[in-house]
Amino acid sequence: MTAVPESPRPLQAIDDQLIDAEVDSVPQPRVITPPSAVARFLLGASLVLIAFNLRPVFSSASALLPEITQTFGLSATGIGLLTTLPVLCLGAFSPLAPWLAQKIGTERTLLGVLVLLMLGTALRSLNSIPLLFLGTALAGACIAVGNVLLPGLVKRDFPDKAALMTGCYTMALCAGAAAAAGFTLPMERLLSGSAPAALGAWALPVFVVLLLWLPQTLSLSRRPKQSGFRVEGLLRDPLAWQVTLFMGFQSALAYSVFGWLVPILRERGLDGITAGAIVSVSVMVQACACLVIPHIAVRCRDQRVVVVTLITAAVTALLGLLFAPLSMVWIWAVLQGVGQGGLIAVAMTIIVLRSTDAHVAAHLSGMAQCVGYLLAAIGPLIVGILHSWTGGFAASAGLFILLGLGAGIAGWGAGRAVHVKTRTIEVPVKAEV
């Protein structure tokens, strides 16, 4: 085994936000070269549509929490567990993604993700509490794998359009969340007031992209990969843990918004459709922030001031949404979108900036997603518990402030212009099967 020298490199932080989970594979997975412009467009559209389907599970349930409570007879604690479960799965199942990709290929893994995501989403349409939780967990596990593999696939197959595809990928993620927040309640009313049917309806767009993705996947030959590199020292590096904790705390804040902002606004007196529309606007502002903030962050000497500014904006806006007059709710929603979307983008950018090469970035991303999302699950869970104990959401303000402080402290360390101290080890590769 030989150690790869740890020399700094010019980091293309904007393009490299799409981190390749298979960067350690030897030989490298081949780039798909569609035979025509139409086929290339179909491939790009399929990847973007897959991204669109990685968020509705979160915000569709949020939009219908009062109706779900009434239909299934869940307690506030049960509702808290329902909003927490998919986030918990993000951390628990994300480490499986590179292993599955090496065994059966990224494209076939994503095909399995789509099949199971459709099944999990459809299970939520059945009037059964066990199937509601089982479907949510299955969908969360699929989203975890998709979250890890899809960005690298987008980057790998469109190396000449990295910036464009980064933007399309980001917009699709946010569009999926915004669509589910804004349209789930109207669909529930169109479906004779059936909350389960409205939840299950989000299996339909998954089915559409599955039909697009299936023929493209079946045409590929199976080509198992063997890992050729490993990275040592991340778990012992304080900076790596600061990056991970920053990812975790800001994600806890984000998924509290995904899970509970619509119920917060409905409890304050807004009707469900208006509350969903407000959250949709906030999420789409997040998409715009994701495209703009990284360009600002990489031009700064370090990212500490950017991190603190964004956290202040996100937490202040949440407090405004909790307590300020409803006449200002749209302003607070936009500000929260800027702060939260900027935090997500900066967290991904910092992973790249703190890494010395693509191998370290992939492993640091895996650590930040696995541990960070497990930490993030505490956000929506505690919001549900506090609502159960107090009968309202006012106490959640303290949680949002604590999460903001945690993200600020970790982000201040993670934002320093230094690299994690690791060794990238090249491992002899077995003959390809």
ABEGO torsion letter per residue (X at the ends): XBBBBBBBBBBBAAAAABBBAAAABOBBBBBBBBABAAAAAAAAAAAAAAAAAAAAAAAAAAAAAAAAAAAAGBBAAAAAAAAAAAAAAAAAAAAAAAAAAAAAEAAAAAAAAAAAAAAAAAAAABBBAAAAAAAAAAAAAAAAAAAAAAAAAAAAABAAAAAAAAAAAAAAAAAAAAAAAAAAAAAAAAAGGBAAAAAAAAAAAAAAAAAAAAAAAAABBBBBBBBABBBBGAAABAAAAAAAAAAAAAAAAAAAAAAAAAAAAAAAGBBAAAAAAAAAAAAAAAAAAAAAAAAAAAABABAAAAAAAAAAAAAAAAAAAAABBAAAAAAAAAAAAAAAAAAAAAAAAAAAAABABAAAAAAAAAAAAAAAAAAAAAAAAAAAAAAAAAGBAAAAAAAAAAAAAAAAAAAAAAABBBBBBBBBBBBBBBBBX
